[in-house]
Amino acid sequence: MRLAFRFRVIPFVVTVALVVLGVMLGNWQTRRAEEKLGIAAKLLERGKAEPVVFGRDGGVDGHVRVDGVHPTSIEYRRVRVTGEWVSGWPLFLDNRPLNGRAGFILAMPFKIADSDRHVLVLRGWLPRDASDYAHLPDYQTPNRTVTIEGVATLSAGHVMQLGGAGELKPGMRVQNLDVDSVAKASGLALAPFFVQQSGQGEGLVRDWPAPSTGVDKHRGYAFQWYALAAMAALFFVITGFRSGRKQAV
């Protein structure tokens, strides 16, 4: 029996569009996976590096000027900062559960010793009072010069924003937080990054999750898009031969 293929313009155009879309989106997801692999490698490399030191025990003396540090060059680096807490400007990042418990992440400016610069520190997690939503949890803040350690990050994490954020004020609960907004509201000169404080103490939990690379997710999406392109092409060929056979009969 002779094989016959019936070519139809509209199905062909639709098929080409689906194939192009599937390949483009598959390539995009593949690039995203490669980018995430790069982030994972950067995390590993920078995690092994010596801490970047700000404050007295740095200086040409081991001193590093925070205003001379580019944000992307310090992201994921361990840092050590000497200075004092600006205890009058606490902010509470709301809707930050930990191990199934509702809670907050406490953010607070930290003045770098021998400098007019500050860094915004994510001090740790605090539980919410289940019996009193308005009650803010207790925590301790040293009122002396201290040295803290942590990891530099460009984001405090993001949750769905319900309504407008409003003007920032000390002690405020917020859904999301960025350095520029805090600098503008407080009048403090802040470094363009956060520090996730490490270690235990002061009534805070500092069990920070590792940044998720999501490589497998992107690879899975890429496979799905490539599969869509292949199925569209295969469907066009099969239906073309079926239509041609019927037409021949």
C-alpha positions as CSV (number, residue, x, y, z in Angstrom):
1,M,0.0,0.0,0.0
2,R,1.4,3.4,-1.0
3,L,1.9,5.9,1.8
4,A,0.2,9.2,1.2
5,F,0.7,12.4,3.2
6,R,-1.8,15.2,3.2
7,F,-0.3,18.6,3.9
8,R,-2.6,21.2,5.5
9,V,-1.4,24.7,6.0
10,I,-3.2,25.7,9.2
11,P,-2.1,22.5,11.2
12,F,1.4,23.1,9.8
13,V,1.5,26.7,11.1
14,V,0.2,25.7,14.5
15,T,2.7,22.8,14.7
16,V,5.6,25.1,13.8
17,A,4.4,27.6,16.5
18,L,4.2,24.9,19.1
19,V,7.6,23.5,18.2
20,V,9.3,26.9,18.3
21,L,7.6,27.8,21.6
22,G,8.6,24.4,23.2
23,V,12.2,24.6,22.1
24,M,12.5,28.3,23.2
25,L,11.1,27.6,26.6
26,G,13.0,24.4,27.0
27,N,16.2,26.3,26.2
28,W,15.3,29.0,28.7
29,Q,14.8,26.4,31.4
30,T,18.1,24.8,30.5
31,R,19.9,28.1,30.8
32,R,18.2,28.7,34.2
33,A,19.4,25.3,35.4
34,E,23.0,26.2,34.3
35,E,22.7,29.5,36.1
36,K,21.6,27.7,39.3
37,L,24.5,25.3,38.9
38,G,26.7,28.4,38.8
39,I,25.1,29.7,42.0
40,A,25.7,26.4,43.7
41,A,29.4,26.5,42.7
42,K,29.6,30.0,44.0
43,L,28.0,29.1,47.3
44,L,30.5,26.3,47.8
45,E,33.5,28.4,46.8
46,R,32.5,31.5,48.9
47,G,31.5,29.4,51.8
48,K,35.1,28.1,52.1
49,A,36.7,31.5,51.8
50,E,37.9,33.5,54.8
51,P,35.3,35.9,56.3
52,V,35.2,39.5,55.0
53,V,36.0,41.6,58.1
54,F,34.3,45.0,58.8
55,G,35.1,47.0,61.9
56,R,38.0,47.2,64.3
57,D,39.5,43.8,64.0
58,G,39.9,44.3,60.2
59,G,42.2,46.6,58.6
60,V,45.1,47.6,56.8
61,D,45.2,46.9,59.5
62,G,42.5,44.3,58.2
63,H,39.8,46.9,57.8
64,V,37.5,46.7,54.8
65,R,35.5,49.7,53.7
66,V,31.9,48.6,53.3
67,D,31.2,51.4,50.9
68,G,33.9,49.9,48.6
69,V,32.3,46.5,48.4
70,H,30.1,45.6,45.4
71,P,27.0,43.7,46.5
72,T,27.4,40.8,44.0
73,S,31.1,40.3,45.0
74,I,30.1,39.7,48.7
75,E,26.9,37.7,48.2
76,Y,27.1,34.4,50.0
77,R,30.4,35.3,51.6
78,R,30.9,34.9,55.3
79,V,31.4,38.2,57.1
80,R,32.6,39.3,60.5
81,V,31.4,42.7,61.7
82,T,32.4,44.6,64.9
83,G,30.1,47.4,66.1
84,E,26.9,48.2,68.0
85,W,23.3,47.4,67.5
86,V,20.9,50.2,66.7
87,S,18.3,48.8,69.1
88,G,15.8,51.6,68.4
89,W,15.0,50.3,64.9
90,P,13.8,46.7,65.1
91,L,11.7,45.4,62.2
92,F,9.8,42.1,62.2
93,L,9.4,40.2,59.0
94,D,6.0,38.5,59.3
95,N,4.8,35.2,57.9
96,R,8.1,33.4,58.3
97,P,7.3,29.9,59.7
98,L,9.9,27.5,61.0
99,N,9.3,23.8,61.5
100,G,5.6,24.3,61.2
101,R,5.5,27.2,63.7
102,A,4.4,30.7,62.9
103,G,6.9,33.4,63.6
104,F,9.0,36.4,62.6
105,I,12.5,37.2,61.4
106,L,14.0,40.1,63.4
107,A,15.9,42.6,61.3
108,M,18.0,45.3,63.0
109,P,20.6,47.8,61.8
110,F,24.2,47.3,63.1
111,K,26.6,50.3,63.2
112,I,30.1,49.3,62.1
113,A,32.8,50.3,64.5
114,D,34.9,53.4,63.5
115,S,32.5,54.1,60.7
116,D,29.4,56.0,59.9
117,R,28.1,53.1,57.9
118,H,25.6,50.4,59.0
119,V,24.6,47.0,57.9
120,L,21.1,45.5,58.1
121,V,21.3,42.2,60.0
122,L,18.8,39.4,60.0
123,R,19.3,38.5,63.6
124,G,17.2,35.3,63.6
125,W,13.7,33.7,64.0
126,L,11.3,34.4,66.8
127,P,8.0,32.5,67.5
128,R,4.6,34.2,67.3
129,D,2.4,34.2,70.4
130,A,-0.5,31.9,69.3
131,S,-2.7,33.4,72.1
132,D,-2.1,37.1,71.3
133,Y,-1.4,38.1,67.7
134,A,-0.5,41.7,68.7
135,H,2.2,40.5,71.1
136,L,5.7,40.7,69.8
137,P,8.2,38.1,71.1
138,D,11.0,39.0,73.6
139,Y,14.6,39.0,72.6
140,Q,17.9,40.3,73.9
141,T,20.1,43.0,72.4
142,P,23.6,43.6,73.8
143,N,24.1,47.3,74.5
144,R,27.9,47.2,74.0
145,T,30.4,46.8,71.2
146,V,30.2,43.2,69.9
147,T,31.4,41.2,67.0
148,I,28.9,39.2,65.0
149,E,29.3,36.7,62.2
150,G,27.1,35.7,59.4
151,V,26.6,35.3,55.6
152,A,26.0,38.2,53.3
153,T,22.8,38.0,51.2
154,L,21.1,40.4,48.8
155,S,17.6,39.4,49.9
156,A,15.7,38.9,53.1
157,G,13.3,36.5,51.3
158,H,10.0,37.3,49.7
159,V,6.4,36.4,50.6
160,M,3.1,37.4,49.0
161,Q,2.4,41.1,49.8
162,L,-1.1,41.7,51.1
163,G,-1.9,45.3,50.6
164,G,0.4,48.3,50.7
165,A,3.5,48.2,52.9
166,G,3.0,51.6,54.3
167,E,5.7,53.9,55.8
168,L,8.4,52.0,57.8
169,K,8.5,52.7,61.5
170,P,10.6,51.1,64.3
171,G,9.0,48.0,65.6
172,M,6.8,47.5,62.6
173,R,5.7,44.2,61.2
174,V,6.3,43.9,57.5
175,Q,5.8,41.3,54.8
176,N,8.9,42.1,52.9
177,L,11.9,44.3,53.4
178,D,14.6,45.9,51.3
179,V,17.7,47.8,52.3
180,D,16.8,51.1,50.4
181,S,13.5,51.4,52.2
182,V,15.0,51.0,55.6
183,A,17.8,53.5,54.8
184,K,15.3,56.0,53.6
185,A,12.9,55.6,56.6
186,S,15.7,55.5,59.3
187,G,18.1,58.0,57.8
188,L,20.9,55.5,58.4
189,A,23.7,54.9,55.8
190,L,23.2,51.2,55.1
191,A,25.4,48.8,53.1
192,P,23.6,47.4,50.1
193,F,23.2,43.9,51.5
194,F,21.9,42.0,54.5
195,V,23.8,39.8,56.9
196,Q,22.2,36.5,58.1
197,Q,23.6,36.3,61.6
198,S,25.0,32.9,62.6
199,G,25.5,31.3,66.0
200,Q,23.0,30.9,68.8
201,G,21.9,33.1,71.6
202,E,19.9,36.2,72.6
203,G,16.7,34.2,72.4
204,L,16.8,33.9,68.6
205,V,16.9,30.8,66.3
206,R,19.4,31.1,63.5
207,D,18.6,28.0,61.5
208,W,18.9,29.5,58.1
209,P,17.9,27.3,55.1
210,A,20.4,26.9,52.4
211,P,19.5,28.8,49.2
212,S,17.6,26.5,46.9
213,T,19.1,26.1,43.5
214,G,16.1,24.3,42.0
215,V,18.3,22.7,39.3
216,D,16.1,19.6,39.1
217,K,13.0,21.6,38.8
218,H,14.3,23.6,35.8
219,R,15.5,20.4,34.1
220,G,12.1,18.9,34.6
221,Y,10.4,21.9,33.1
222,A,12.9,21.9,30.2
223,F,12.1,18.2,29.5
224,Q,8.4,19.0,29.5
225,W,8.8,21.8,26.9
226,Y,11.0,19.8,24.7
227,A,8.5,16.9,24.9
228,L,5.7,19.3,23.9
229,A,7.7,20.3,20.8
230,A,8.4,16.7,19.9
231,M,4.8,15.6,20.4
232,A,3.4,18.5,18.3
233,A,5.7,17.5,15.4
234,L,4.9,13.9,15.8
235,F,1.1,14.6,15.9
236,F,1.3,16.6,12.7
237,V,3.1,13.8,10.9
238,I,0.8,11.1,12.1
239,T,-2.4,13.0,11.3
240,G,-1.0,14.0,7.9
241,F,-0.5,10.3,7.0
242,R,-3.9,9.3,8.3
243,S,-5.6,12.1,6.4
244,G,-3.6,11.1,3.3
245,R,-4.6,7.5,3.6
246,K,-8.3,8.3,4.0
247,Q,-8.1,10.6,1.0
248,A,-6.5,7.9,-1.1
249,V,-9.3,5.5,-0.2
